[in-house]
Amino acid sequence: MKKTFKAGLILVAALLNCSYLFAQDKAEHFWKPVEDAPYLQERREVIPTDTPISQVAILNESVYIVKDGKLALLQGEALITVKAAPDQINKIEVLKGGLWVSSNSGLYLFDDKKWTKISTEKFIDFCMHLNQVHVATTESIFKYEGGKLTNIMPEGGFLSSDVTMFMEDGSQLLADPVTLGPITAIESYSQTLHILRPGELVQLAGKVVNEHLIDWGNLPSKNTKDLLSIGSKLYISTDRGLGLLRGTSLTQIKGADGLPVENTNQMVKGFDRDMWIGTPRGLIRMTAEEFHYFGSDLWLPDNKVNGIASTKNKVVAATNGGLGIIHYEPYTLQKKAAHYEQWMEAYGHKRMGFVHLLTKRKGEWEREISDNDGAHTATYLAAMSYKYAVTGEEADRKEALDAFQAMLFLERVTPIEGLISRAVFSREGDSGGLDNRGSGGLPAKWYATSDSLWYWKGDASSDEVIAHYYSVAIFHDLVAKGKDKELAKEHMTRMTSYIMDNGWELIDADGEPTRWGRWNPEYLLRPYGYEDRGINGLEVLAFTYATYALTGDEKYKKGYEQLVKWGYPENTIKQKKTFPPSQIAPWDDNLALESYMILLPYEKDPDLRSTYLRSLERTYEIKRMEKIPWFNFTYAALTGNDADLGAATQHLREWPLDCRDYNYTNSHRDDLFVEKGYISYEGGLKAMSPRETALLRESRRAIVLDGGRHGNRIIEPTGYLRDYWKGRYYGFIKAPTVTDKKLLMVEEIDQSNLGAKPYSGTKRPDFLK
């Protein structure tokens, strides 16, 4: 029977014959839900070329480019040379429904059907002014009317704005003629032509060349590049930031203001009152509120941008490595979740209920059977558990059940009750061989099963253990019924009993403790394991008490009380490490959040709750600057406090649709500063948007500037699914109110030959029969 949950309620567990409820009174909630309103989602398209593309323009939705001085038309992913076009082209631009082309042989106009030669001179810039096309050489400006160009110089020449030149009758005595050049760019602003000279902005006010138009402010640099007028603003690009003219006041936009790259070149209007900026180090979108950075390899084939063109919901960048095309499509967060679920099916991320990333080997995509298959699958199990709690759909329950059985298999495959494995490898169905790398760089431990059907990977760590408890507890509370509910409790009791009976250690098949599976005081309260006392202590407190909460068995309560007597709770307060930065393990943050999620909802003792909440408050304050929904949503769920839900939800909107692990570089940027209102405790220079990096897994960090694997890995998007459906479950994200199915669902795609081949080996045992 489908359950309904009030927005903001903390995890409700109907366990045994009693309910465990930790919820804030609705009036005490300090967070407000975020609408899942439609937004424009970026989609990448990259078309590499063997030589640089120097120019790009869009005429009647057709993309024209200049490559090796020749004009070509983009058709599909092919570039078709345009016949009859001039050679040695140096600039193209679309104005008043025509493509203006400047080459070494002159100026041409193309209307999509025929070519007209306008002039034999070489022109360097174009603009619209008073609804007429104006073109400029380095020394003169012409307007185009009646099919011909007319020099705008008035009879008698231009006048100067220098007051010493004016006579009493208003005339001027000029020792030398007033010239417009040397012109580098022209633009119409406030119905007045503005001219960019090297390091100088001047204005053509009627006949007067006004060299003193700026009353306040200075250009960021004398190395000026381009002009662009948008509404009340005139922008000047330079190598040290943007100049912004409003009226007669010139201000500067620099890295400290959020501009990702100060060395700016081309500027064009966007499609939504935005502006696009080309740089030698990537492409920038400037909106009224913020800057978006697009770099190679995800968005561009090369970082050096040579030209930009924009049309409705599409921007095309010409780079040294080809074209980068960014499409904008209406989405909701729910539609994006559907996209990622479809992606997982299409690319073959799932196998026997397990979830894997994909790695390209010898040109083929293979599922990576890793050290942490349980932890990665646990994220998907939690996601589908939250989703089923929201939708009540049997298909979502089926997904959760499949992942749950995979988690069971990791324990049942070993010969020892309660001992879990890291991964399972099928002798018949899996390719690539056994990975010889183990945890922390140690050699891997693989064991064969007695029936010779499987290998299982030993040396399980605390990462894997807490992932089992976290995901299975959520599955138990939100999905499980009947037998699967009993199996969930049994799974937890088998693990907890094994650990407790072995003196709070996870003993491997060789009779030795696993490298990281230690929670005993001889390890945690002694110098050798002292660094782990906080996080490992938090884990063992969490899974011991959660097992007691699920079973009511006093054995586990007594074990928990023993941990309390050893002082484990106090050690959790500073479990989050901040120094030295090189020793910070980001996956520990994930383990801590999983532990809080299965400890705080159950523990009722006010003194212990006070301790754990102080631990959570400290941890969240450190992680808050990264705006990662997993941290924000967990904190809000367990405290009822405000947790920057708007920023966390925006983080989800900025996930790229493409899950390939492309290279990304941000360390060169000029906007690397911590935003106002946040503090960096871990040495992070800036919280990076997912748009600027790549999909990351459950232990992700937003302060990593550079990374990627050249597109040779595909990350499973389970982090998004878990965070989105968790947000929906707790009411942090409202259900979409739109009814258009195109904003809620994705179209069917051809799923053949996209990723890893389907698994066809030995079937996993069915534990529900």
C-alpha positions in Angstrom: 0.0 0.0 0.0 1.4 3.4 -1.0 2.4 5.5 2.0 2.2 9.3 2.0 4.7 11.4 3.8 4.4 15.0 5.0 6.9 17.4 3.6 9.8 17.8 5.9 9.3 14.7 8.0 12.4 12.9 9.0 12.7 9.2 8.2 9.7 7.3 9.4 10.4 3.7 10.2 7.6 1.3 10.9 9.7 -1.3 12.6 8.4 -4.4 14.4 5.4 -3.4 16.5 6.4 0.2 17.1 7.3 3.3 15.1 10.5 5.2 15.3 9.9 8.8 14.4 12.2 11.7 14.5 10.5 14.7 13.1 10.4 18.4 13.7 7.1 20.1 14.3 6.1 21.7 11.0 6.2 25.2 12.6 9.9 24.6 13.5 11.1 23.9 10.0 13.4 26.6 8.8 13.6 25.4 5.2 11.2 26.2 2.3 10.6 23.7 -0.5 11.9 24.4 -4.0 9.7 24.3 -7.1 10.7 21.8 -9.8 10.0 24.4 -12.4 11.0 24.0 -16.0 14.5 25.3 -16.9 16.8 25.2 -19.9 19.1 22.3 -19.7 22.4 22.3 -21.7 23.2 19.4 -24.1 26.6 19.1 -25.7 27.5 18.5 -29.3 31.2 18.5 -30.4 32.4 18.3 -34.0 36.2 18.0 -34.2 38.2 19.3 -37.1 41.7 18.8 -38.2 42.5 22.5 -38.5 41.1 25.5 -36.6 37.7 27.1 -37.3 38.2 30.9 -37.3 34.7 32.2 -37.7 31.1 31.1 -37.3 27.7 32.6 -38.1 24.1 31.4 -38.2 21.8 32.4 -41.1 18.3 31.1 -41.2 19.2 28.4 -38.6 22.0 27.2 -40.9 25.5 27.2 -39.4 28.3 28.7 -41.6 31.9 28.5 -40.6 35.3 29.6 -41.9 38.0 27.0 -42.1 41.4 27.6 -43.8 39.9 30.8 -45.1 37.0 29.0 -46.9 33.3 29.2 -46.1 31.6 25.9 -45.3 28.0 24.9 -44.2 27.4 22.5 -41.4 25.2 19.6 -42.5 24.8 17.0 -39.7 28.3 16.6 -38.6 29.8 17.3 -42.0 31.2 20.6 -43.2 30.3 21.2 -46.9 32.2 23.9 -48.8 30.0 26.7 -50.1 30.4 27.1 -53.8 31.0 30.5 -55.3 32.1 31.9 -51.9 35.3 34.0 -51.8 38.5 32.7 -50.5 40.8 34.1 -47.8 37.8 35.1 -45.6 38.7 36.9 -42.4 35.2 37.8 -41.0 31.6 36.8 -41.3 28.5 38.1 -39.6 24.8 37.9 -40.0 23.0 41.3 -40.2 19.5 42.1 -41.4 18.9 38.6 -42.8 22.1 38.4 -44.8 25.6 36.9 -44.3 28.2 39.6 -44.6 31.6 38.2 -45.6 34.9 40.1 -45.6 37.8 38.6 -47.5 41.1 39.8 -48.9 39.3 40.3 -52.2 36.6 42.5 -50.8 33.2 42.6 -49.1 30.3 40.2 -50.1 26.7 39.7 -49.2 25.1 36.2 -49.2 21.3 35.9 -48.9 21.3 32.1 -48.7 20.8 31.9 -52.4 23.0 34.3 -54.3 26.2 36.2 -53.8 26.7 40.0 -54.3 30.0 41.7 -54.2 29.7 45.0 -52.4 33.2 46.4 -52.4 36.8 45.6 -53.2 38.0 47.0 -49.9 38.9 44.9 -46.8 36.5 45.5 -43.8 37.2 44.6 -40.2 33.9 44.9 -38.5 30.1 45.2 -39.0 27.2 46.4 -36.9 23.5 47.6 -37.1 23.0 51.3 -36.4 19.6 53.0 -36.7 18.3 49.9 -38.6 21.0 50.1 -41.2 24.1 47.9 -41.7 27.3 49.8 -41.0 30.7 48.4 -42.0 34.2 49.6 -41.1 37.6 49.5 -42.5 40.5 50.4 -40.2 40.0 54.1 -41.0 36.4 54.7 -42.2 32.8 53.7 -41.5 30.2 53.1 -44.3 26.5 52.6 -44.2 24.8 50.2 -46.6 21.7 51.5 -48.3 20.2 51.2 -51.8 22.6 48.3 -52.5 25.8 50.4 -52.1 28.1 51.7 -49.4 28.3 55.4 -48.4 31.1 56.8 -46.3 29.5 58.5 -43.3 32.1 61.2 -43.1 30.3 64.6 -43.3 31.2 67.2 -45.8 34.1 69.2 -44.4 35.2 66.3 -42.2 34.7 65.3 -38.6 34.9 67.7 -35.7 36.9 67.2 -32.4 35.5 67.1 -28.9 38.5 69.1 -27.6 37.1 72.4 -26.3 40.3 74.3 -27.2 39.4 73.7 -30.9 36.1 75.6 -30.7 35.9 79.2 -31.8 33.4 81.8 -30.4 31.0 81.2 -33.4 31.1 77.4 -32.9 33.4 76.6 -35.7 36.7 74.7 -35.2 40.2 75.4 -36.3 41.9 72.1 -36.8 45.6 71.8 -37.3 45.1 68.2 -38.6 41.9 66.5 -39.8 40.0 64.5 -37.2 40.0 60.8 -38.1 38.1 57.8 -36.8 40.9 55.3 -37.0 42.7 53.2 -36.3 39.3 51.3 -35.9 39.3 47.8 -34.4 35.5 47.5 -33.7 32.3 49.4 -34.1 29.0 49.2 -32.2 25.7 51.2 -31.9 24.9 52.2 -28.3 22.2 54.6 -27.2 21.6 55.3 -31.0 25.1 56.5 -31.2 28.0 54.9 -33.0 30.9 53.9 -30.7 34.3 53.1 -32.0 37.0 51.0 -30.4 40.6 52.0 -31.1 43.6 50.2 -29.6 43.1 51.0 -25.9 40.6 53.7 -26.4 36.8 54.1 -26.7 35.5 57.0 -28.7 32.0 58.1 -29.8 30.7 59.6 -33.0 28.2 62.2 -31.8 26.9 63.6 -35.0 29.9 65.2 -36.7 32.0 65.2 -33.5 34.5 62.4 -32.7 34.1 62.4 -28.9 37.3 61.2 -27.3 36.2 62.4 -23.8 32.9 60.5 -23.4 33.9 58.8 -20.1 33.4 60.9 -17.0 34.2 58.2 -14.4 36.3 55.1 -14.6 38.9 53.5 -16.8 39.3 50.5 -19.1 40.6 47.3 -17.4 43.4 47.3 -20.0 44.7 49.2 -23.0 44.7 45.8 -24.9 41.1 46.1 -26.1 39.4 43.5 -28.3 35.6 43.8 -29.0 32.5 45.9 -28.4 28.9 44.7 -27.7 25.8 46.7 -26.8 23.0 45.2 -24.8 20.2 47.5 -23.6 21.6 50.1 -21.3 25.1 48.6 -21.4 28.1 48.7 -23.7 30.7 46.1 -23.0 34.4 46.3 -24.0 36.5 43.1 -23.9 40.1 43.3 -22.9 42.9 41.0 -21.8 42.3 41.9 -18.1 38.5 41.8 -17.9 35.5 43.6 -19.3 34.8 47.3 -19.4 31.1 48.2 -18.8 29.9 51.6 -20.0 26.6 52.9 -18.7 25.9 56.5 -19.7 29.3 58.1 -19.2 30.4 55.8 -16.3 32.9 53.0 -17.0 33.3 50.2 -14.5 35.2 47.0 -14.7 34.2 43.3 -14.5 37.1 41.1 -13.3 37.7 37.7 -11.9 36.9 39.0 -8.4 33.4 39.8 -9.7 33.0 36.2 -11.0 34.3 36.5 -14.5 35.9 33.1 -15.1 38.6 34.3 -17.6 39.7 37.9 -17.7 41.4 37.6 -21.1 38.2 38.1 -23.2 37.9 38.4 -26.9 34.6 38.0 -28.9 31.2 38.9 -27.5 27.8 38.2 -28.9 24.2 38.5 -27.7 22.6 35.3 -26.5 19.0 34.1 -26.8 17.7 35.0 -23.3 19.1 38.5 -22.6 22.4 36.9 -21.9 25.9 37.4 -23.4 28.5 34.9 -24.7 32.2 35.7 -24.4 35.0 33.9 -26.2 38.4 33.5 -24.6 41.7 31.7 -25.2 40.7 29.5 -22.3 37.1 28.6 -23.0 33.6 30.0 -23.5 31.6 32.0 -21.0 27.9 32.7 -20.7 27.0 35.9 -18.7 23.5 36.2 -17.4 22.0 38.9 -15.2 22.9 36.9 -12.1 26.0 34.7 -12.8 28.6 33.4 -15.1 28.7 29.9 -16.7 32.0 28.5 -17.8 32.2 26.0 -20.7 35.6 24.4 -21.3 37.1 21.5 -23.2 36.6 18.5 -23.3 33.0 18.3 -22.3 31.7 21.3 -24.1 34.4 22.3 -26.6 36.9 20.5 -28.7 39.5 23.1 -27.8 39.6 25.9 -25.3 40.8 28.6 -27.8 37.5 30.2 -29.0 37.8 32.1 -32.3 34.2 33.0 -32.9 30.7 32.6 -31.5 27.2 32.6 -33.0 23.8 32.4 -31.2 20.3 31.5 -32.2 17.2 30.4 -30.4 18.3 28.0 -27.7 21.6 27.2 -29.3 25.1 28.6 -29.2 28.0 27.6 -31.5 31.6 28.2 -30.7 34.4 28.0 -33.3 37.6 26.8 -31.8 41.0 25.7 -32.8 39.8 22.1 -32.5 36.4 22.3 -34.2 32.9 23.3 -33.3 31.3 23.2 -29.8 27.5 23.4 -30.0 25.5 23.9 -26.8 21.8 23.2 -27.2 19.3 24.4 -24.5 16.2 22.2 -24.0 13.3 22.6 -21.6 13.6 20.2 -18.7 12.4 19.6 -15.2 14.5 17.8 -12.6 12.1 14.9 -12.8 12.7 14.7 -16.5 16.5 14.7 -15.9 16.0 11.8 -13.5 14.2 9.9 -16.2 17.0 10.7 -18.6 19.6 9.2 -16.2 17.5 6.1 -15.6 17.3 5.6 -19.3 21.0 6.2 -19.7 21.8 3.5 -17.1 19.7 1.0 -19.1 21.0 2.1 -22.5 24.7 2.0 -21.5 24.5 -1.2 -19.5 25.5 0.1 -16.1 23.6 -2.6 -14.3 24.5 -6.3 -13.9 22.7 -8.8 -11.6 21.4 -5.8 -9.6 24.8 -4.3 -9.2 25.7 -0.9 -10.5 29.0 -0.2 -12.3 30.9 2.5 -14.0 32.1 1.7 -17.5 35.7 1.8 -18.7 36.8 1.7 -22.3 39.3 -1.1 -23.0 40.5 -1.9 -26.5 37.7 0.2 -28.0 35.0 -1.7 -26.0 33.0 -0.5 -23.0 33.3 -2.8 -20.0 31.7 -2.7 -16.6 34.3 -2.1 -13.9 34.0 -4.7 -11.1 35.6 -2.6 -8.4 36.6 -2.4 -4.8 33.3 -0.8 -3.9 30.6 -2.5 -5.8 28.5 -2.6 -2.7 28.9 1.1 -2.0 28.0 2.1 -5.6 25.0 -0.3 -5.6 23.9 1.0 -2.2 23.5 4.5 -3.7 21.1 3.2 -6.4 19.3 1.1 -3.8 18.7 4.2 -1.7 17.6 6.2 -4.8 15.0 3.6 -5.8 13.8 3.3 -2.2 13.2 7.0 -2.0 11.6 6.9 -5.5 9.2 4.1 -4.6 8.2 5.9 -1.4 7.3 8.9 -3.6 5.6 7.2 -6.6 4.3 3.9 -5.2 5.0 2.4 -8.6 5.7 -1.3 -8.8 8.4 -0.8 -11.4 10.4 1.3 -8.9 9.9 -1.3 -6.2 11.2 -4.0 -8.6 14.4 -1.9 -9.2 14.9 -1.5 -5.4 14.4 -5.3 -4.9 16.9 -6.1 -7.6 19.6 -3.9 -6.0 18.7 -5.2 -2.5 19.3 -8.8 -3.6 22.6 -7.8 -5.1 23.6 -6.4 -1.6 22.5 -9.7 -0.1 24.6 -11.6 -2.6 27.7 -9.8 -1.5 27.3 -11.5 1.9 25.8 -14.8 0.9 28.5 -15.5 -1.7 31.2 -15.8 1.1 31.6 -19.0 3.1 31.2 -17.2 6.4 27.9 -15.9 7.7 28.1 -12.1 8.2 31.3 -11.6 6.1 30.7 -9.4 3.1 32.6 -9.2 -0.1 33.6 -6.2 -2.1 32.5 -7.6 -5.5 31.5 -10.7 -7.2 33.0 -12.0 -10.5 31.3 -14.6 -12.7 33.6 -17.1 -14.3 31.3 -17.5 -17.2 29.7 -14.1 -17.7 32.3 -11.4 -16.8 35.1 -10.2 -19.0 38.3 -8.4 -18.4 39.7 -10.7 -15.8 40.2 -10.3 -12.1 41.5 -6.9 -11.0 44.7 -7.4 -9.0 44.4 -4.1 -7.2 43.0 -4.0 -3.8 42.1 -1.4 -1.2 44.6 1.4 -0.6 47.0 0.0 -3.2 47.3 -3.4 -1.5 47.1 -6.6 -3.6 43.6 -7.8 -4.2 42.2 -10.8 -2.4 40.0 -13.0 -4.6 38.4 -16.2 -3.4 36.7 -18.9 -5.4 33.3 -20.3 -4.3 32.9 -24.0 -3.6 30.8 -24.5 -6.7 33.4 -22.8 -8.9 30.8 -20.4 -10.4 32.1 -17.2 -8.8 35.0 -15.3 -7.4 34.4 -12.9 -4.6 36.7 -10.1 -3.5 37.8 -10.0 0.1 39.3 -7.4 2.4 36.1 -5.4 2.7 36.4 -2.0 4.3 34.3 0.2 6.5 33.1 2.0 3.4 31.4 -1.1 2.2 30.0 -2.0 5.6 28.2 1.3 6.3 26.9 1.4 2.8 25.1 -1.9 3.4 23.5 -0.7 6.6 22.5 2.7 5.3 20.9 1.4 2.1 19.3 -1.7 3.6 17.8 0.3 6.5 16.2 2.7 4.0 15.0 -0.2 1.9 13.5 -1.9 5.0 11.7 1.3 6.0 10.4 2.5 2.7 10.1 -0.6 0.4 10.3 -3.9 2.1 7.2 -6.1 2.7 6.9 -9.5 4.2 9.8 -11.8 3.4 12.0 -9.0 2.0 11.6 -7.0 5.2 12.7 -10.1 7.2 15.6 -10.6 4.9 16.7 -6.9 5.4 16.7 -7.4 9.2 18.5 -10.7 8.8 21.1 -9.2 6.6 21.9 -6.5 9.2 22.0 -9.0 12.1 24.3 -11.3 10.3 26.8 -8.5 9.7 26.5 -7.0 13.1 26.8 -10.3 15.0 29.8 -11.2 13.0 31.6 -8.0 13.7 30.7 -8.0 17.4 31.5 -11.6 17.9 35.0 -11.0 16.5 35.8 -8.2 18.9 34.5 -5.4 16.7 36.6 -6.4 13.7 35.7 -7.7 10.3 37.7 -10.9 10.0 38.4 -12.0 6.4 38.4 -15.5 5.0 42.1 -15.8 5.8 41.4 -15.3 9.5 43.0 -11.8 9.6 41.2 -8.5 10.1 40.5 -6.6 6.9 42.7 -3.6 6.4 40.0 -1.0 7.1 37.3 -3.0 8.8 38.3 -2.2 12.4 36.1 -0.6 15.1 37.7 -2.1 18.2 39.2 0.2 20.9 42.6 -1.5 20.5 42.7 0.1 17.0 40.6 3.3 17.3 41.9 4.4 20.7 45.5 3.7 20.1 48.1 5.6 18.0 47.9 3.3 15.0 44.2 3.8 14.3 43.8 7.1 16.1 43.1 9.1 13.0 40.1 6.9 12.2 38.5 7.1 15.7 35.9 9.7 14.7 34.6 8.3 11.4 34.9 4.6 12.3 33.4 5.3 15.7 30.5 7.1 14.1 29.9 4.1 11.8 29.9 1.4 14.4 27.6 3.4 16.7 25.3 3.9 13.7 25.1 0.3 12.5 24.9 -1.2 16.0 22.0 1.0 17.1 20.2 0.6 13.7 20.4 -3.1 14.1 18.9 -2.9 17.6 16.2 -0.5 16.3 15.2 -3.0 13.5 15.3 -6.2 15.7 14.8 -5.1 19.3 17.5 -7.6 20.2 19.2 -6.6 23.5 22.4 -8.0 22.3 22.9 -5.1 19.9 21.8 -2.6 22.5 24.3 -3.8 24.9 27.0 -3.6 22.2 26.0 0.0 21.6 26.1 0.8 25.3 29.6 -0.7 25.4 30.7 1.6 22.6 29.3 4.6 24.5 31.2 3.6 27.6 34.4 3.6 25.6 33.8 7.2 24.7 33.0 6.7 21.0 30.3 9.4 20.8 32.6 12.2 21.9 35.1 11.2 19.2 32.4 11.7 16.6 32.2 15.5 17.2 35.4 16.2 15.2 35.2 13.2 12.9 35.4 15.5 9.9 39.1 16.2 9.1 40.2 19.5 7.7 43.9 19.4 7.9 46.3 18.7 6.3 44.4 19.0 3.0 46.5 16.2 1.4 45.2 13.8 4.0 41.5 14.5 3.6 39.6 11.5 2.3 36.5 12.8 0.6 34.8 9.4 0.8 34.8 9.7 4.5 32.2 12.5 4.2 29.9 10.1 2.4 30.4 7.5 5.1 29.6 10.1 7.8 26.4 11.2 6.1 25.3 7.6 5.7 26.0 7.0 9.4 24.1 10.1 10.6 21.1 9.0 8.5 20.8 5.7 10.4 21.8 6.9 13.8 19.9 10.2 14.5 16.4 9.0 13.4 16.6 6.2 16.0 18.6 7.5 18.9 16.3 9.3 21.5 18.6 9.9 24.4 18.9 13.7 24.7 22.6 13.7 25.7 23.7 11.4 23.0 21.5 13.2 20.4 23.2 16.4 21.5 26.6 14.9 20.8 25.7 13.5 17.4 23.9 16.8 16.4 27.0 18.8 17.2 29.0 16.4 15.1 26.6 16.9 12.2 26.5 20.6 12.6 30.3 20.8 12.4 30.4 18.5 9.4 27.8 20.4 7.5 29.4 23.8 8.2 32.6 22.5 6.6 30.8 21.0 3.6 28.2 23.8 3.1 30.3 25.8 0.7 30.1 23.0 -1.9 26.3 23.1 -2.2 26.1 19.4 -2.8 22.5 18.2 -2.4 23.6 15.0 -0.6 25.0 17.1 2.3 22.4 19.8 2.3 19.4 17.4 2.1 20.7 15.1 4.8 21.4 18.0 7.1 17.9 19.5 6.5 16.2 16.1 7.0 17.9 15.4 10.3 17.6 18.9 11.8 14.8 20.7 10.1 17.1 23.7 9.6 17.6 25.7 6.5 20.2 24.2 4.3 20.6 26.3 1.1 18.0 24.2 -0.6 17.8 26.6 -3.5 21.6 26.3 -4.2 21.5 22.5 -3.7 18.6 22.2 -6.2 20.4 24.4 -8.7 23.4 22.1 -8.3 21.1 19.3 -9.7 20.0 21.4 -12.6 23.7 22.0 -13.5 24.5 18.3 -13.9 25.5 17.6 -17.6 23.3 15.1 -19.4 26.4 13.3 -20.8 27.8 11.0 -18.2 31.2 10.5 -19.9 34.2 11.4 -17.7 35.7 14.1 -19.9 38.8 16.1 -18.9 38.2 19.4 -17.3 40.5 22.2 -16.2 39.6 25.1 -13.9 42.8 25.8 -12.1 43.7 28.5 -14.7 40.6 30.6 -14.0 40.5 34.1 -12.6 37.4 33.7 -10.4 38.8 31.2 -7.9 37.5 32.6 -4.7 35.1 31.5 -2.0 31.7 33.0 -2.4 30.4 35.5 0.2 28.7 33.9 3.1 30.8 30.7 2.9 34.1 29.7 4.5 36.6 27.2 3.1 37.8 24.9 5.8 39.5 22.3 3.5 41.6 24.6 1.4 39.1 24.8 -1.5 39.4 27.9 -3.7 35.9 27.7 -5.2 32.9 25.4 -5.3 32.7 24.2 -8.9 29.4 23.6 -10.7 28.9 20.1 -12.1 28.6 21.9 -15.5 32.3 22.8 -15.1 33.6 19.4 -14.1 32.0 16.0 -14.7 29.6 13.6 -13.1 31.1 12.5 -9.8 30.1 9.5 -7.6 28.6 9.4 -4.2 31.8 10.6 -2.4 32.1 13.6 -4.7 33.8 16.9 -3.9 33.0 20.2 -5.5 36.3 21.8 -4.8 38.4 19.7 -7.2 39.5 22.0 -10.0 41.0 19.6 -12.6 40.4 16.0 -13.5 38.7 13.6 -15.9 39.7 10.5 -17.9 39.6 11.7 -21.5 36.1 10.5 -21.9 37.3 6.9 -21.4 35.0 6.3 -18.4 31.3 6.6 -18.1 30.1 7.4 -14.6 26.8 5.9 -13.4 24.5 8.8 -12.5 23.2 7.3 -9.3 24.3 10.2 -7.2 21.8 12.5 -9.0 19.0 9.9 -8.7 19.6 9.4 -4.9 19.7 13.2 -4.2 16.7 14.1 -6.4 14.4 11.4 -5.0 15.6 12.1 -1.5 14.7 15.7 -2.0 11.3 14.7 -3.3 10.7 12.2 -0.4 11.4 14.8 2.3 9.5 17.6 0.4 12.6 19.7 -0.2 11.8 19.6 -3.9 8.1 19.9 -5.0 6.6 17.6 -7.6 6.5 19.4 -11.0 3.2 21.1 -11.6 3.5 21.1 -15.4 1.4 18.5 -17.3 3.3 18.5 -20.6 4.8 15.0 -20.9 7.7 16.4 -22.8 8.8 18.2 -19.7 8.4 15.1 -17.5 9.6 12.2 -19.7 12.3 11.5 -22.2 11.9 10.0 -25.6 12.7 6.4 -26.3 16.2 5.9 -27.8 17.9 3.2 -29.6 19.7 1.3 -26.9 21.8 -0.9 -29.1 25.6 -0.7 -29.2 25.8 2.3 -26.8 27.7 0.9 -23.9 28.7 -2.4 -22.3 27.2 -5.6 -23.7 24.4 -7.1 -21.7 25.5 -9.6 -19.0 24.7 -13.1 -20.1 26.5 -15.2 -17.5 25.4 -17.3 -14.5 22.3 -15.8 -12.9 22.5 -14.4 -9.4 20.6 -16.5 -6.8 17.1 -15.3 -6.0 16.9 -14.9 -2.3 13.2 -14.1 -2.3 12.0 -17.5 -3.5 
